[in-house]
Amino acid sequence: MSVRQPAGNTVVVTGVGRGFGRGTAVAFAGAGARVVGLARDAESLEKLQADLGDAFVPVLGDATDPDLAAELLTRYTPAAVVLNAGASPVMRPLQDHTWDTFRVAWDVDVQQAFHWARAALRLPLPPGSTVVSLSSGAALRGSPLSGGYAGAKATVRFVSEYAAAESRRQALGIRFLAVLPALSPTTDLGTEAAAAYAAYQGVGTDAFVRAMGPLSPPRGPVPRWCRWLLRRTGTRLRTRCPRPGCSPSEQAA
């Protein structure tokens, strides 16, 4: 995509109500793309539409709905899809989980990755399209207080790999990528997780965050990995990124 030719360049972003999803929507809209943003919270959609204006198309719905995934891909034929929606894990030691609290990320994060990847392949999206799934650094290192979160995020990564392999096998030309951002205490999820791990280790939250290493000062509303994604999709970014520690992991070309 080029900011000089925004017409027809549509990006679908799930989970735009807050955090990385909102930052991603802001980044693409700032680069001249039309953003179709999906969230379950009507108020957050209204606020984002007020900020982004005509560049933003709000969609109230559930990212795990397979029919909605197929409908949006068919209606908008996006150049890029960013699967950011995810469940906030329940933070507690393993013995204090129930199966219902343990599996929340499987019910949301994995379902979303599966349904959207499947829909993109079956439609299929046009050659050159990109589908990005938000995995997590926890997929590599584990996350002992968050139940099945780390395993679910590892499966999200595998779903992206499997879809990329199918795209290559069928010569569809669709890129499937996964990014694995590190824990960031600047997001709602990261703030909760940092507090939980600090309490688990018997230290203050500030001390735990300092032990994570130096954090870059906030410089705008855009995740660092999103700048990388915009470059991968050929879009020039007009805003800067505040999110520390985000390293993309490309799962397929």
Residue pairs with C-beta under 8 A, 6 or more apart in sequence:
1 9
1 31
1 32
1 33
1 79
1 80
1 233
1 234
1 235
2 9
2 32
2 234
2 235
2 236
3 31
3 32
3 235
3 236
3 238
4 32
6 32
6 33
6 34
9 32
9 33
9 34
9 79
9 235
10 33
10 34
10 35
10 36
10 76
10 77
10 78
10 79
11 28
11 33
11 34
11 35
11 36
11 78
11 79
11 80
11 81
11 82
12 35
12 36
12 37
12 38
12 72
12 73
12 76
12 78
12 80
12 81
12 82
13 21
13 24
13 25
13 28
13 35
13 36
13 37
13 38
13 81
13 82
13 84
14 21
14 38
14 39
14 63
14 82
14 83
14 84
14 85
14 112
14 116
15 21
15 38
15 39
15 63
15 84
15 85
15 86
16 22
16 24
16 25
16 35
16 37
16 38
16 39
16 44
16 45
16 48
16 84
17 39
17 40
17 41
17 44
17 45
17 48
18 44
18 187
18 188
19 84
19 187
19 188
19 189
20 84
20 134
20 181
20 187
20 223
20 226
20 243
21 37
21 39
21 82
21 84
21 85
22 44
22 48
22 221
23 221
23 222
23 223
23 226
23 241
23 243
24 82
24 84
24 222
24 223
24 226
24 229
25 35
25 37
25 48
25 52
25 56
26 51
26 52
26 221
26 222
26 239
27 221
27 222
27 223
27 226
27 227
27 230
27 237
27 239
28 35
28 80
28 230
28 235
29 35
29 52
29 55
29 56
30 222
30 237
30 238
30 239
31 230
31 235
31 236
31 237
31 238
32 55
32 235
33 55
33 79
33 235
34 55
34 56
34 57
35 52
35 55
35 56
35 57
36 57
36 59
36 72
36 76
36 78
37 45
37 48
37 56
37 57
37 58
37 59
38 59
38 61
38 63
38 68
38 72
38 85
39 45
39 58
39 59
39 60
39 85
40 60
40 61
40 62
42 60
45 58
45 59
45 60
46 58
48 56
48 58
49 56
49 58
57 76
59 68
59 72
61 68
62 68
63 69
63 83
63 85
63 108
63 112
63 116
64 85
64 107
64 108
64 111
64 112
64 115
65 115
66 115
66 118
66 119
69 115
69 116
69 119
70 119
70 122
70 123
72 78
73 81
73 116
73 119
73 120
73 123
73 125
74 123
77 125
77 126
78 125
78 129
79 128
79 129
79 130
79 233
80 129
80 130
80 131
80 132
80 229
80 233
81 116
81 120
81 125
81 129
81 130
81 131
81 132
82 132
82 134
82 229
83 112
83 113
83 116
83 131
83 132
83 133
83 134
84 134
85 108
85 109
85 112
86 105
86 108
86 109
86 112
86 134
87 104
87 105
87 107
87 108
87 109
88 104
88 188
88 189
88 192
89 104
89 105
89 143
89 146
89 147
89 149
89 189
89 193
90 97
90 101
90 102
90 104
90 146
90 147
91 145
91 146
91 192
91 193
91 196
91 197
92 101
92 145
92 147
92 196
93 144
93 145
93 200
94 144
94 147
97 147
101 147
102 147
102 148
103 147
103 148
104 147
104 148
105 146
105 147
105 148
105 149
105 151
105 152
105 153
106 148
106 151
106 152
106 155
109 134
109 152
109 153
109 156
110 152
110 155
110 156
110 159
113 133
113 155
113 156
113 159
113 160
114 159
116 131
116 133
117 131
117 133
117 159
117 160
117 162
117 163
117 176
118 163
120 129
120 131
120 163
120 174
120 176
121 163
121 166
121 167
121 170
121 172
121 174
124 170
124 172
124 174
125 131
125 172
125 174
126 173
127 172
127 173
127 174
128 173
128 174
128 175
129 173
129 174
129 175
130 174
130 175
130 176
130 177
130 229
130 232
130 233
131 160
131 163
131 174
131 175
131 176
131 177
132 177
132 178
132 179
132 229
133 156
133 157
133 159
133 160
133 176
133 177
133 178
133 179
134 156
134 178
134 179
134 181
135 153
135 154
135 156
135 157
135 160
135 178
135 179
135 180
135 249
136 143
136 149
136 150
136 153
136 180
136 181
137 180
137 181
137 182
137 183
137 247
138 146
138 149
138 150
138 153
138 183
139 150
139 153
139 154
139 156
139 157
139 180
140 154
140 180
141 150
142 150
143 149
143 150
143 193
145 193
145 196
145 197
145 200
146 193
153 180
156 178
157 178
157 180
157 249
157 251
160 176
160 177
160 178
160 251
160 252
161 176
161 178
161 251
161 252
163 174
163 176
163 252
164 175
164 176
164 177
164 251
164 252
164 253
165 252
166 172
167 173
167 174
167 175
167 176
167 252
168 252
175 232
175 252
175 253
176 251
176 252
177 229
177 232
177 248
177 250
177 251
177 252
178 249
178 250
178 251
179 225
179 228
179 229
179 246
179 248
179 249
180 247
180 248
180 249
181 223
181 225
181 243
181 245
181 246
181 247
182 244
182 245
182 246
182 247
183 190
183 193
183 194
183 212
183 245
184 190
184 243
184 244
184 245
184 246
185 191
185 194
185 209
185 212
185 215
186 215
186 218
186 242
186 243
186 244
187 243
194 205
194 208
194 209
194 212
195 205
197 208
198 204
198 205
198 207
198 208
198 209
201 208
203 211
209 215
212 245
213 245
215 244
215 245
216 242
216 244
217 242
218 242
219 240
219 241
219 242
220 239
220 240
220 241
220 242
221 239
221 242
222 237
222 239
222 240
222 241
222 242
222 243
223 241
223 243
223 246
224 241
224 242
224 243
224 244
224 245
224 246
225 243
225 246
225 247
225 248
226 237
226 241
227 237
227 240
227 241
228 248
229 248
230 236
230 237
231 237
232 250
